[in-house]
Structures are given as C-alpha cells and as structure tokens.
Amino acid sequence: MLYLLEAHVTGKVQRVMFRDFVLRKAKKLKLSGFVQNQKDGTVFVKCCGNKEDVEKMLENLKKGPFLANVKDVEYSIKQVDECKFNDFKIIYRNFLDRF
C-alpha cells in the first residue's frame, strides 16, 4: 500500500535549509515527491511511500532543522494506488530562489 502526504509547513521555514532537510529525510526514508518554497513564506511538501515512512516524514516536518521554527503543519495523508514520482527533489520557483 502506498500513501501520499501533502503538507504546508508554516513558521520560520525559508532560508533555514528546510528544503535540504526535507530532501535528506525523504531520501533516507526512500520517499518520492518534492519540496518547494511558496510565495507566502510557507513550504509545500508532497511525497509518497509506505505508511510508516510517510508518517515519519510528517514527524520530521513538525520538528524541522535546527535553524527552523515550525509553527504548524497542515497536512493530508491518503492511500493511493501508485506514486507519480520517481525520486525526491527540490523544486525551485526561479533562479534567484536557489540563493
């Protein structure tokens, strides 16, 4: 069984290595999907994998990396038949978003 997590993370979550933190955790958990900064200052995460690993990712999102200050994580988890992602990556909105 595969599960899909969609999460919006709020707080001090940009410019604190949050996306890199999520990428490293996702690769360790063998999840596929993506993480992306949003214009409103939040971070959006969409990933899929087995239930236990998706739930571990959610717990990681609630903690965040050392420099972050996570205030809230709005999320949904649902069962899916297949995962539409082959790997996990950071999606950059534009070139300057990389710096």
N, C-alpha and C positions, 0 to 999 in steps of 0.2 A: 504494500500500500504506500502511495506517495501522498505527501501533504504539502500544501502551498501556504507560505506565510507572506502576508503583505503588512508592512508596518511603517508608520510615520513616527519618527522619533523627534521630540521637541526638547528644547533646553539649549545649553551651550554645546552644540554638536557639529558646528562647522569651524574649520581652521584649528582643529584639535586632533587631527589624524583619525577621525571617526571612521571615514570610509576605508582607510587602510586596515584599521582594527577589524571592521566587518569582513573585509576581504580575507584576512588571515584566518579568522574564525571559521568562515564558510569553507575555505579550502581544507582546514583541519577536519571539519565535520563532513566533508565531501558533499556539500550542498551546491546546487547550481542556481544561477539567477544574477541579480545585480544590486548595486547600491548607488544612490545618486543624491547629490545635494539639490535642494529645492530653492526657488527664489524667495520663499517666505522664511528661510533660515532653518528649516527642518531637514531631516534626512529621510529618504524613502528607501525601503529595502523590500525586495521581492525575491523569495528563494523557495526552492522545493527540495525535498528529500524524505527520508523516513521520519516518522512521527517523533521519535526520541531526539533526533538531531535537530529537527525544526524547533522543538521545544527548548533545546539547549541554546540555539541561536537566539530565541526570544529572551532568555535569561541574560545572555551576553549583551543584547541591545539595551536591556534595562540598566545594566551596570555601565557600559561604555568603557572607553580607555581612560587612563589616569587623568588626562587633562580635561576631559569632558565633564559636563554636569547635566545628566539626563533628568528632565523634569517629568516626562510622560512618554509612554509608548502606546499609541492607538494601533490596534492590530486585528487581523482576522486570520484564522487558520481553517483551511478547508481541505477535504480529501479530493484528490484529482486522479484521473486515470493515467495521465502521462505528464512529464515535465517538458516544457517547451524550451528549456535552456540546456546547452551542452556543458557549460562551465560557469564559473562565477567571475564577474568583472565589475570594475568601477565604470560607470557611465559619466563622462564629463560633458557638461552642458555646452561649454565653449572653451576655446583655447586658454583664456585667462583663468578659468576655473581650476586649472592644473597647478596654479601657483598661489 
